[in-house]
Amino acid sequence: MTEREKIHSGGLYLPLDESIMAEQLGYLDRLYDFNSTRPSELDRREALLKEMFAELGAGCYIEPPLYANWGGHHVHFGHHVYANFGLTLVDDTHIYVGDYTEFGPHVTVATAGHPLLPELREKGYQYNLPVHIGRNCWLGTGVIVLPGVTIGDGTVVGAGSVVTKDLPAGVLALGTPCRVVRTLGERDREVYFRDRKIDWDALPL
């Protein structure tokens, strides 16, 4: 198996292999083009993202700057995904994001890791594990998601959290390491922030 073929295997490989680097740099040029767009060039941004990403659903919006190891080449976004500025996608292997999920500023989703043994790190070895983020999730400002994590549909991750393990659907989770605080439920249909009540009659749903 070549180093390029090991990228999605979960095994150790050498990311600085010449064949990998040559391919990766081409995708990074596209990322550079995206980050160089003007705020008014929305159509161009969308066109570039469709070229850059493995999958991009309808109605997605990413605020530059975007950072991605493979320029989004291994990223799969559903429909109406929103990302505020400074999203970092360490997309050395696949990242899957469901419809209507939102990312706050400076969120990091990492698929790549390095062995703990110093001798292996010195040689430059790396491994990659895919990340799955469900439908209609919200990851607050500064959240970090580590390799191999799955986050269930509808889950909210509080700002600054470090997600080291899988999170179930429909919960509020936060902290370092991130832990489930409670299940989302009826109270969340009444208030949207602290004691601020939702006026359903005023919302054009």
Buried (B, 14 or more C-beta within 10 A) or exposed (E): EEBEEBBBEBEBBEBEBEEBEEEBEEBBEBBEBBEEBEEEEEEEBBEBBEBBBBBBBEEBBBBBEBBBBBBBBBBBBBBBBBBBEBBBBBBBBBBBBBBBBBBBBBBBBBBBBEEEEEEBEEEEBBBBBBBBBBBBBBBBBBBBBBBBBBBBBBBBBBBBBBBBEEBBBBBBBBBEEBBEEEEBEEEBEEEEEEEEEEEEEEEEE
